[in-house]
Structure formats: structure tokens, C-alpha cells
Amino acid sequence: MRMAFDTLDPRILPDMGVRVDFLNAEPRADRSAEPCRCVGAIGRAVHRDGETDYVLVSSGDALERRAVRVGRKSSDSVELLSGVRAGERVVTTSSEALSDGQRVRVN
């Protein structure tokens, strides 16, 4: 499938690729008509502690545990409706050995 942009963004370069998952076209009753203001993440980045979903965010030179509100899920990605902002670095590896406040170095 090919697509085109109405307005070009200088960050989009020729021959860049993207993976797209098409979601069910039927609207869900629990969704408002307002457009989604969310961040996408790899599904394995989201962890659960009791009733709370959370991610580990690389904040400076340390990890920060953040509660998130999860939206739609696909095979390997998830919508984060709150808790992180676009551009923040979220840990996607196993978090079993990682903890809130732990010092890290981003490669």
C-alpha cells in the first residue's frame, strides 16, 4: 500500500518505512468523539502491578516509574492515553531487574 502526505514534514526522509496496524472501524461506545491524544509504545514496555499499569521512563540519568492509562492494544503495540509524553524514552526491555530511581546510561 502507498500513501501520501498533504503537508511534508522535514523529518520524513525518502524511502523511510513504517508499520501500520489498521484497527476495527466500528466506534466503541466508551470512546468520545474527541481525537485521541495518546502516545504509542511497544507492548512489552507496559507492566502491571496489581490494578496499576506502568512504564519505566529514562529521565535524565535515572529511571522513573510512571503510572499510565492504557488504550487500544494491537499485536505488539499499545496506546498510552496518559502518563508519558511524545519523545520521552520508555524502557522496552525486561524490567524485572530495573527499579524506580535506578541510575542508567542511554546508549
N, C-alpha and C positions, 0 to 999 in steps of 0.2 A: 504494500500500500504506500502511496506517496501522499504527502501533504504539503501545503504552502502556508506561509505566514503573511498576514495583511501588512504588518509592520516588522521590519527586520531588527533584531537585537544584535549589537556588535559582538556579544559573547557567543553567538551561534556561528560556528565556522562551517565551511563546506565539508561535506562528507561526514559530519557528525551523525552518530546513531542514537536511537532512543528506543526503549522498550515500552510499549503501551499495553495496558490491560483495559479492555472495554468492560464496563460494569453494566449490570442489568439496567435497562432503560426505564423500567417501571419505577415511578417515585414511591418512596417509602412513607408511610403515614407519620413516622416520628421525625421526618426531616422538614425544616422550614423551607420556604420558597427563597430564602436568602442564599446567595452563593457561598460555597464552602470557603472558609478562611482556615486552611489547615496546612500542615507540613507532612510530606511523605517520608516514610522511613522503612528500612528493611525490617521485616517481621521479627527476626531474631534479636533486634535491638530492644524490643519491649519485653519486660519481665513482670511478673506478678508476685505481690506479697500480700497474702490474704485477699482483700477486696480491692487493693490498690494496684493499678498498672503504673510502672515507672520505667525510666530510661536513665542511663548514666551519660552525662554531658561533660565533655572536656572543657573546663572553664579555666583558662589560663594554664597553670601547670598542675592543676588538681582536678579530680573528678567530682562532679556534683550530681547527687541523686535527685531526680525530679519526677514528681507525680505527673502523669499525663492522662488525658481523656482520649480514648481510642474511638475512631470512627469506623469506616468501612475497611475490610481486610480483603486481600486477594491472596493468590498462592504464595507469594513471598514478600509482600509489602503491606503496609498499614498506614491509615490516615491518623495523624496526631492532631486532634482538634484543639488541644491546649497543652501548655507545659513547656514547649520549646518554640523557638522562632526559626524562620528560614535562615540558613547559613551557619547555625550552631553545629558543632561536631558532636555526634552521638556515637557512643561505643557500640560496635556491632559484633564484637567477639564475645565469647562466653564471659559472663560477669561473675561467675562463681568465686573467682579469686580476687575480684575487684570490689572496692567499697567506697562509700561516700567520703570525700576528703582525701583519698589516696592520691599521692603525687604521681604525675605521669609526664611522659615526654612524647609529643606527637612527631612521628616521622614523616 
